[in-house]
Structures are given as C-alpha cells and as structure tokens.
C-alpha cells in the first residue's frame, strides 16, 4: 500500500512540475543569484523528495547498487552491472569535451557564443561573476536530478508496476519534459542524454558515476565553454581591431 501511495504522490508532484514548467516558488530561497536560486530549488525540489522516498521504502541501497527491479532490463540491453568501467567513461568525456572546445574556439573566432543543444540562455552565465554560481547550479543538477530521475522516479514506478522498463521510460521522458524550456532540440537532447545516463547507471551498478558525469557535462556547458568563449572572443576582437 505504501508503494502505491508514494507512486501517486510522486506522479502528482511530477505532473504539477510539468504544468508549472519548473520548481514551485516556495521552494526558491531569496538569493541574489539566479543560479543559486536554481540550485536551491533543485536540492529542495528533487534531491530531498528522492531521499525521503528512498528512506520511506528502505531503498537507500540504490545509491550504491543497482536495484533488482532494473536488472532484467540491464541484461536485456547489454549493460549489466560491471560492464561499463571508469576508463570507458573517461574516454567518452574526454572526446566529447575536446570536440566541444574545438567547436567553441571555431565559433568564438566568428564572434559567436558556444553552441548548445536547445535554448539555454536563461541559465547561461552573463558575466565572469556568474561563473561560480553557475558551477554550483551544474553540480546541484548532477546530484539532485540523478537522485530523482535516474533512481527514485524509475524505482517507485518499477516497484508498483513490476516493470523496470516502465520505470526507466517514465523517468527518462519526465526528465526530458522538464527541459522543455530549452525547446524541442533541448527536449530531444535530454531524452538521449537521460537514456545514456540510465544506461551508465545500469552498466556501472552505482549512482555516483552518472552523478559525476552529469555534473561534469553541465560544468562544461555552463562554466568552462562560456568562460573560454568570452575570453577568446575578446582576444579575437582585439586582434582584429589592432590590425585595422
């Protein structure tokens, strides 16, 4: 009975978030930085409910080990726990980061901002002073969103329905839908990204690895590339001005 009550509450909460298009105002603390307000909303709106749900269902072990509800799907899609190692993840992150930096440099030479999959202007840093709050937001998103969308929401759906596949689908689609402020390109990118993060969770067997990957990807997008892009654009602009 508890599982179905928690499922109903979780789905109702998720539906309310989708209708609103973001976290509820009462969850936002009165902070000057929009990035810090967003970070606090992520912790209170995603991280805390997920941890309370896991505590209520005695499933905190899911933080360290893949829940048994997901094992049949993990074997079916070819990513059982232990099949994905840190070395493979590092190679993927390194290659993706290098490609992103090259593209950022190329666009900076033309006076353009870094390319993003979708419209993320609302969370991009506007100045160097925004970089450290953006870093806090990136890390908060990595932890809180993984707790909610890779563990808690898929798990409670799987526990109630008996289908790990249903849990993964619901969690991934809800994760993507909550990024609709980025437009359809952002929704599509987050659907793929959410699926890959879930595969990483299943293949590694521990939630900490997708948390780290999610945080690093967001740090790359919200801090590293914007900071380098701004500096490169200023340098290229000064170089052009000195030659003219």
PERA-V656250 format. One line per field, one symbol per residue. ss: DSSP state (a for helix, b for strand, c for the rest). phi: phi as a letter, one per 30 degrees, with the letter a starting at -180 (. if undefined). burial: # if it has 24 or more other ideal C-beta (glycine too) atoms within 12 Angstrom, else .. A space follows every 50 residues. Layout:
# PERA-V656250
ss = ???
phi = ???
burial = ???
This chain:
# PERA-V656250
ss = caaaaaaaaaaaaaaaaaaaccccaaaccccccaaaaaaaaaaaaaaaaa aaaaaacccaaaaccccaaaaaaaaacccccccccaaaaaaaaaaaaaaa aaaaaaaaaccccccccccccccccccaaaaaaaaaaaaaaaaaaaaaaa aaaaaaaaaaaccaaaaaaaaaaaaaaccaaaaaaaaaaaaaaaaaaaaa aaaaccaaaaaaaaaaaaaaaaaaaaaaaaaaaaaaaaaaaaac
phi = .eddddddddddddddddddilddeddcddcddddddddddddddcdded ddddddchbddddcbdeddcdedddddibdejdccdeddddddddddddd dddddddddcicdedbdjccddcddcadddddddddddddddddddedcc bdddddddddcibdddddddddddedddcdddiddddddddddddddddd dddcibdddddddedddddddcbddddddddddddddddddddc
burial = .....##..##.##..#....##...#.....################## #.##..#.#..##..##.##..##....#.#..#....#..##......# #.##..##....######.#..###....##.################## ##########...###################...##.###.######## ##############################.##...........
